Amino acid sequence: MGAPPIEVEFVDPEGNSARQISILENCLRQSVDALIVMPIDPRATHHILRRFKEAKVPVIVVGNEVADPELFDACVLGHHHQFGKEAGAFFADTMEGEGNLVEILGIAASPITRDRSTGFQEALAPHPRMQIVDTCCGDWLYAKAFDEFSSVLDHHPHLDGVFAHNDEMAAAALEVARQHGREDELLIVGIDALPSAIKLVNQGRQAATFLYPSPGKDAVHALQALLNGEPCMKRVLLKTWAYHSNSRIAAWKRRRS
């Protein structure tokens, strides 16, 4: 016989941490059998997740890590430090150790932003002529990144590349560069491997996008194990790989030479 069916309810807090807490409180009142949650503000969820623990409800955290491991039964995360490190290595290798870069960050307080930026900087550190000449916060959003990068681009007449912490912000940077007549001079890299980004890579416009593997499959495996009283891995880190444009890189190198 197969495993019994699992009834799943999806609720979207639309990026609002207070709304997410309210949703989680409602889940407790409904006596759910298990919870899979991507905390918007991990610190703000500590109190409510402790109540899930007290109620003996299995909790699987995805996306953003919760500092106290006692508050969850399993955690599925992107290896964001590695994501940033791979992006930095891509720039250092492609630019042969010399280039001026802008980094477009996600939400400043996010652990994902911190880990991606730290990995990026570590990869560039052995290359003293690879410089991050400016940063801005796009908050993961196209419109915010567009406005912020527009201001940055105006202040830097000589740039070589942009590392955006997600593909939405990379697309914004690409459009800003196009409108300023500077698209050809920049290698723009994002993270997520969204279909729209892969299309831009295939068109030879975006230099690369790094895959952000979905945590869904591993989260469901953990859920099934916990509901069946079976052991599961406490922490799963999802690694990335690059989808890059040889034609974009070759055109940039020709222009530079």
N, C-alpha and C positions, 0 to 999 in steps of 0.2 A: 504493500500500500504506500502511496505517496504521502508527503508531508501534508498536514491539514492546511487549508487555505488561510492566508493572513489578510485581514481587512485593514487597509491603509487609508488614512486621512491626511491630505496635504493641506497645510495652512501657510500662507505667505505674509510675514509681518511687514513686507515692503520696505526693508531697510531701517525700520524703526525699532530700537531696542526696547523702549517702554511697551510698545505694542506686543513685541515678542514675549516679554515677561507676562503680560496679561493672557496671551494665548497659552503659555505653559501652565499658568494657574488654572485655566479652564480645563486643560488636559488632566490635571490632577483631580479636579472635581468630577471628571467623567470616568475616573479610575481606568485609564488606559493600561494596557498590559506591557507596553514598552514605548520608548521614546527615541527617535533619531532627530538630532537638532544640530543646526549650524549656528552657533552663538554669534550674534551681531557684535555684542560687547561681552567678551568672555567673563570679565570681572563682575559685570552686572548680573550675570546668571548664577553666581555661586550660591546665593541664598535659595533660589527656587530649585536648583539642582540638588541641593542638600535635602530638600523636602521630598524629592523623588527618591533619593536614597533611603530616607527614613520610611517611605512607603513601600520599599523593596521593589521599585519599578526599574527594570534594566534601562540604562541610558547609554546611547551611542552618540558620541560627538563627532561631527564631520566639519572639515574646513578650517575652523579656528580652534586652537588648542585651549583647553581649560587648565589653569595652572595646578589645581589640586587634583591629583589622579584618583583620589577617593570619591570624587563626585561623578565618575563615569565608569562604565564597565568595559567600553572599547572606544578607541579614538582612531579615526581614519583621516589622514591629513596629506595634503600635498607637501612634498619635501621642499619648502619654499626657499630655504637657504641654498639648496642645490639648484633650484630654478635660476636664482640670481647669479650663482657661480657659473652656470652654463652660459648664461647670457653674456657675462663679462668675458669668459673665455672666447666666445664667438667674436666679440668685438676685437679683443687683443690679437687673435689669430688672423682675422680678416684684414685688420688694419696694420698688421705686422708690427705691433707694439707701439704705435704712435697715432693718437687721435684725440680730438676734443669732443666730449660727450655731454649730453643733457639727460638727466634722469627724471622721468615723470612718475611720481610716487602715487600710491593709492591713498587711502585714508591714513593720516599721519599716525594715529594712535593704534592702528591695526598691527597685530603681531605678524601678519602676512607681509605687510609693507616693510616692517623692520627686518624680517628674515631675508626677504628678497634683496633689499638694499645692502644688507651686511654681506651676503654672498657675492653680490655684484662687486662691491668694493674689494673684497678679498681676492677675487679673480684678477682685478686690475692692479693690485698692489705690487706685484713683481715687475710691473711695466711702468717705470716712472714717467714715460712720455705719453701714457694713456691718462688723460685728465678728465674728471667730472667737473666741468666748468660752471655748471648751474644745475639746480634742481627746482622742481615745482610740484605742488600737490594737485592732482586731478580728481582725487576722491573716487576713483574707478569710473568716472562719468565722462562721456564724450564732451558735453557742453563745457563742463568745468575745465577739462584738460585743454580744450580748444582755446578758451580765454587765457588760461595761465601760460600755455606755451606760446601764444601769440606775443605776449609781453616779453617772454624770455628770448624769443627769436629776434625781436627788435634790438635787443641789447648785445647780440653776439653775431658779428658779421662773418665769423669764420668758425663753422661747426662741421663735424664729420658724421655724427650719429646721435640717435635718440634711443634710449632704453625706456619704454613705457611698461609699467607693471601689469597692464592688461591690454588686450587687443582693441578695446573700445578707445582707450586713450592713445594707442598707436595710430588708429585711424584718424583721430582728431589731429595728431601731430602731422600726419601725412597731408591732410587737407590744408592745414595752416601753411606748411611748406609749399604746397602747390600754389596757394593764393599769393604767396610772397615770391614766387618764381625761384624757389630754392629746393625743390624736390630732388633734383638730380644730385645735389651735393651731399645729401643725407642718407645714411643707412638707418632705417627705422625698424626697430625690433619690438615685438609685443609678446605677451603670454596668454594662452588659452587655446590656441589653434581653433578659433571660431571659424565656421564656414566662410564668413565674410573676409576674415584675415587670410585664409588659405587661398581664396580667390585673388586677393591683392598680391600674394606671393606668386601665384601662378601667372599673374599679369606682369610680373617683374617690377612691381611698385614697392611693396613692403619687403624688406630684406629677409626677415625671418619671423616665425612665430613659434613659441615653445609650447608643447602640449601640456595642458593641465588635466591629468586623467580624472575622470569622474570618480568620486568616492562611493557612488551608489552601489556598485556590485559588492565591494568589500563590506559596506555597511549592512547590506541585506544578509550576506553570509554570517556576519557577526550576530545579527538579529535572530536568525534561525537557530544558531548555536545556543544563544542565551535562552531563548524560549524553550529549547529542548533540554536545557540543563547541561549542555556540553561546553567544554572549554573553547575559548577563542583567543586570538592574539589581542593583547591589551592595546597595542599601538601599531598602526600600519602607516608607513610612509610611502607615498606615491611619487615615483620619479618621472622626470621629463625627458623629452628629446626634441630636437629642432627640426622644423620643416622650413627649408631656406630656398632662396631664389639664386641659382647660379648666374642667371642673366643679370639680375640686379647688382650682384657683387662684382661681376666682371665689368659692367658699365661704370660703376663707381670707381673701380681701380683704374680704368682707362682715363676717366676724368681727372683723377688725382695725379696721375703721372704726366 
